[in-house]
Amino acid sequence: MDLIELITVTCSCDGQTAQEYLEAEVRHLQELQELKDLREDDLHMACSNLGIEDDYVEYFINRVAMA
């Protein structure tokens, strides 16, 4: 199961909404990074907000690093 599919299950939403939720979390983390205020807890909170395992923290680290 890919990340979007997982979010659709955990958030009880469709694929487009899941993608929007994911992108909103990434944008939030990127904003914190730009403000030099990104903390490890923020990455774990992104996972929690989406109802996914903390195993996906690395995904968010990579997305923020690509910004």
NORVENDA-V564577 format. One line per field, one symbol per residue. burial: 1 if it has 24 or more other C-alpha atoms within 12 Angstrom, else 0. A space follows every 10 residues. Layout:
# NORVENDA-V564577
burial->???
This chain:
# NORVENDA-V564577
burial->0011001100 1000000100 1100110111 0000000100 0111011001 1100011011 1001000
